Amino acid sequence: MARATTANFDKMVVEVEWVANSGIYSKWCGVTSRGINRQSNMQTTEVPDCDDESLPAALERAVQSQEVTISGSGVWSAESHGLALDWWYSGATKSVRVHHVNAASGDTEYETGPAYLVTISNQAQRGQKVTADLSIEFDGVPTRTDAA
């Protein structure tokens, strides 16, 4: 039996180009949990049987649109505090990329595109560090770049 090749936490990285058009991407300091969701939004059509209309119609589906979102959580770091709040309050997009560090040659290494910081939620509990939950949504489908 052959085992699947897997990756650790540090091999799926979310990076933000904090300074527009700099080409410099940085990890969001303090984020200790992250996820990426790729979703196809479907349209459903009932298609009747032309020979026997008494039969139940078949449901046919088509992809209407696609979206990619990122979620994250962790500690709220001083290093990211101003950057994150400036981004959210601006209501603008920043270039974001998901780096699949272990991508094999010819497979997707980066998913990159403009994205909105949709939510930041901070929590504080006595005796604990301040934490954060965040949600990022790409404006359109990100561009995929293959590993060399």
N, C-alpha and C positions, 0 to 999 in steps of 0.2 A: 504494500500500500504506500502510495506517495503522499506526502503531506503538502498542504497548500503553502505557498509562499506568503507570508504575512508581513505587516509593517507595524512598528511601534508608534506611539503618540507623536514623536518628533518627525515623523516621515509624512504627515499630512499637515501642512502649515498654511495658515491664512496670513497674508501679508497685505499691507496698505501702503499706497504711495501717498504719504502724508503731505508732501510738498508737490503740488501739481506739476506735471511734465518734467520732473527731476529724473525719472527712471530709477529712483531709489525706493525699494520696497522694504518695509520693516515689519517684523512680527508685532502683534498687539501685546505689549508687556502686561503680564498678569493673567492672561486668558489661559486657563488650565483645562478647559473642556471645549471642544469645537465640533461642529457637524456641518455637513453640506447636504442640502436636499435638492434633488432635481425632480421636477414634477411636470408631467404632461397634463394639460387641462383638456378634457375630452368633450366631444359633442356626440350625442346619440340620436339616431334616426330610426323610426319604426318603418320597416319595409315589408309590405304585405305579399302574400303568395298570390300571384296573378291567376293561377289555375283554380285555386280553391280559397276564396276570400274568408271562409269560415275558420280556416287554420289560424293559429296565433301568428302574428307578424314576427319577423326576425329583427333583432336589434343589431344595427351596424354602427360602428364607432369610427371616429376620425379624430386625430389630434388637432385641436383648435389653436392651442398656444402652448408654449413651454416657459417655465420659469425656474430660476436657480436662486436658492436662499442659503444663507449661512447663519448658524446660531453659535453662540459662545457664552461661556461663563467663567468666572474665576475671581481673583482678588482685584480690587480697584486700586491700581497703582498710580503713584504720583507721576510716573513717567508718561502715562497715557491720559491722565486726567484732562489737561488742557486740550490736547489733540482731539480726544473723543468729543468733548463738549463743543468745541469749535465746529467740528464736522456736523454734529447733530443740529446745532443752532443755525448753521448756514443753510440747511435744507438742500444742499447741493450734493452732487455725486463726487466720489473719489475713485481712482483706479484701485481695484482690489484684485488680488489673484490668490488662487488656491494652488499650492505647490505640492505635487505628488512626488516626493523626493526619490522614491524607489522605482519610478516609472522605467520600464524597459525601453530600449531604443525602438522608436516607432509608435510607442504608446503615449497617451496624453500625459505630459508632465505639468503643464500649467493650464488653468482655466482663468482667463483674465478679462476684465471689463469694468465699465463704470458701474458704481453701486451706491445705493443710499444706505445710510445708517438709520434704520427705521425705529428701533427702540434701544434705549439704555435704561435699565432698571437697577438701582442700587439698594442694597439691604445692609443694615447694621444691627448687630446683636451684641449686647454687653459681653465682654470677655472674648469677642471674636474680631477678626479683621473685617473691614467693609468689603462686601462682595458686589459683583455685577453680573447681570444677564444682558445679552445684547442680541440684536437681530439685524442682519444686513441683507438687502435684496438687490440683485443685479438689475440694472436698467436694460432689459433685453437679455438675450442668451450670451454668456461669455464666450470669448474666442478660445479655441483649444490650440495649444502648441505642443507638438510632439517632442519627446526626448531625442537627443542626437544619438 
